[in-house]
Amino acid sequence: MIDVLNHAREHGYAIPAVNCTMSPVINACLEAAKKANAPMIVQFSNGGGHFMAGKGLDNKDQQAAVRGCVAGALMVRELADAYGVPVILHTDHCAKNLLPWFDGLLEANEKYFAQHGEPLFSSHMLDLSEEPIEENLEICKEYLTRMKKINCFLEMEIGITGGEEDGVDNSDVAPEDLYSKPEEIYQVYEALQPIAPDFYSIAAAFGNVHGVYSPGNVKLTPKILKNAQAYVKDKTGSASDKPIYFVFHGGSGSSPEEIAEAVSYGVIKMNIDTDTQWSFWEGTRAYEAKNHAYLQGQIGNPEGEQKPNKKYYDPRAWVRASEQATVDRLLGAYKDLGAIGACAK
């Protein structure tokens, strides 16, 4: 995984990270990666994990969310080789109240590591950005110490990503909290670097917002990342101009120019959720519009009152349309991230 992240940083591209809630979304991710000949990050949120397990399951003690994420990860591991591209397995935002979910995931990783010599997941995210920075860093240090023993990478968040995602609503956050300071990012470096050198990434806030909004409503400032890289380089004497792995949250709806600028400052991962939710729906909507007359009953269509419609309402037909629409959207993301053909670079 580190080789893949370094390859992205050295060749000036970033990897899309897609929140997956069901197997067809996973399929679309893997298909898009194969077509783009580029790495893919398949990730699961807490809610996505519960949905993977089945909403009919009680999520007491976060067990359904843990099981759903594990099931999704095992599916990806079984299929990834067939698609012939590097795939990173990750989980998304884990706030303080969801730490039992994180603990359950780490237990699954430790069990898998004991059997296979590697963790089940490549990495996990802790999002303690709503806590005081001192508490955020102390908890991250504790978990990174545990994760490093099984070669599991940590993503952490400093500053707050606005908007709403997976039940977490930061729509009313103070504007100044949407922009991380170089000094804060260096604090993260100082706290985590001694524990696991270059084995963590930072989701810094530079005005990014979950969701998609009309142009002009989101004030992205990617130069925050550039300034932070320069600050850390100056403080540490690093030989690299990009000593920090940065992650771009709230990437849906961003302009290609903003994405390219962020990537140029060391972003190696961009989260995509809202846009792929829409593309999945758009595929189904377009399929229904095209085949409306064949979807009004099991029998009877414009070709005859006794003509069957099974091949039209078969879930494999309309779900496939959603997969294809999502593949198309992800190929657009690969282009914006400069990642088309990355595996050939």
C-alpha positions, 0 to 999 in steps of 0.5 A, spaced: 500 500 500 505 504 501 508 503 494 501 505 491 501 511 495 508 513 494 507 512 486 501 516 486 505 522 490 511 521 485 507 521 479 502 526 481 495 523 481 490 521 487 486 515 488 479 515 488 476 512 495 468 510 494 464 509 499 460 502 498 454 500 501 452 494 497 456 489 492 454 492 486 457 499 488 463 494 489 463 491 482 462 498 479 469 500 483 473 494 481 470 495 473 472 502 473 479 501 476 480 496 471 478 500 465 482 506 468 488 501 469 489 505 476 488 503 483 482 504 487 480 505 494 474 501 496 471 504 503 466 502 508 462 507 512 459 505 519 452 506 516 454 502 509 457 497 513 450 496 517 447 496 510 452 491 507 450 486 513 442 487 512 438 493 516 434 487 519 440 486 523 440 489 530 446 493 530 447 493 538 454 494 540 456 496 532 456 488 531 452 489 524 456 494 522 463 490 523 460 484 520 458 488 514 465 491 513 468 485 514 464 481 509 465 487 504 472 486 505 472 479 504 468 480 497 473 485 495 479 480 497 476 474 493 475 479 486 480 484 486 486 479 483 481 478 477 480 485 475 488 486 475 489 492 479 491 494 486 485 495 491 486 498 498 481 496 503 479 502 508 473 504 512 471 511 513 469 516 518 469 514 525 467 519 530 468 518 538 461 515 539 463 509 534 469 507 537 466 500 539 466 499 531 473 501 530 475 496 536 471 491 532 474 492 526 481 492 529 479 485 532 478 482 525 484 485 523 488 482 528 485 475 527 486 476 520 493 478 521 495 472 525 492 467 520 495 471 513 501 475 516 497 482 513 491 485 516 484 484 513 483 492 511 489 496 509 487 502 513 482 505 517 480 512 519 479 516 525 475 522 525 476 525 532 476 532 529 470 535 533 474 533 539 479 538 542 486 537 538 489 534 544 484 529 545 484 527 538 492 526 538 492 522 544 487 517 541 490 517 535 497 515 538 493 510 542 490 506 536 496 507 531 501 504 536 496 498 536 495 498 528 502 499 527 503 492 530 499 489 524 501 493 519 495 497 518 495 504 516 491 510 519 487 516 516 486 521 521 482 528 521 484 535 523 479 541 522 472 539 520 469 537 513 462 541 513 456 538 510 452 532 512 454 525 511 452 518 513 448 521 519 454 526 521 451 533 520 456 539 520 452 544 516 452 549 522 460 548 523 463 555 525 467 557 518 474 558 521 473 550 523 473 549 516 480 551 515 486 547 518 492 551 520 499 549 518 501 549 526 496 544 527 498 539 521 505 539 524 502 537 531 499 531 528 506 530 525 510 531 531 505 526 535 504 520 530 511 520 526 515 517 532 510 511 533 509 509 525 513 514 521 510 516 514 504 510 516 498 515 517 495 520 512 491 527 514 484 529 512 486 536 513 480 541 512 481 546 506 474 549 506 471 542 503 464 540 504 460 533 504 455 533 499 454 537 492 452 544 492 451 550 487 457 553 484 460 558 489 457 555 495 463 552 497 470 556 498 475 551 497 482 553 499 487 548 497 493 552 498 492 551 505 495 544 503 501 547 500 503 552 506 502 546 510 507 541 506 512 547 506 511 548 514 512 541 515 518 541 511 521 547 514 520 544 521 523 537 520 528 538 514 525 533 510 528 532 503 521 531 500 517 537 498 511 533 500 512 530 507 505 529 508 500 524 505 493 528 504 486 526 503 481 530 500 474 529 503 468 532 500 470 531 493 463 531 490 462 537 486 469 540 486 471 543 479 477 539 476 481 545 477 480 545 484 482 537 484 488 538 480 491 543 485 489 539 491 493 533 488 499 538 486 500 539 493 500 532 496 493 529 496 493 522 494 486 520 496 480 523 494 473 521 497 467 520 493 460 518 495 455 523 494 456 523 486 456 516 486 450 515 490 447 520 484 450 516 479 447 509 481 440 512 482 441 516 475 442 509 472 436 506 475 432 512 473 434 512 466 433 505 465 426 505 468 424 511 463 427 507 457 423 501 459 417 504 463 412 500 458 415 494 460 415 495 468 408 496 469 406 488 470 409 481 470 405 480 464 403 485 458 407 490 454 407 494 447 408 487 444 402 484 446 398 483 452 401 476 454 408 478 453 412 477 459 416 482 462 421 478 466 427 480 463 426 487 464 424 487 472 430 482 473 434 486 478 440 484 474 438 488 469 436 495 472 442 494 477 447 493 472 444 500 469 446 503 475 453 500 475 454 502 468 452 509 470 457 509 476 463 506 472 462 512 467 462 517 473 468 514 476 472 514 470 471 522 470 473 522 477 480 518 475 481 523 469 480 529 474 485 526 479 490 525 473 490 517 475 488 514 468 493 509 466 496 510 473 498 503 473 502 503 466 506 509 469 
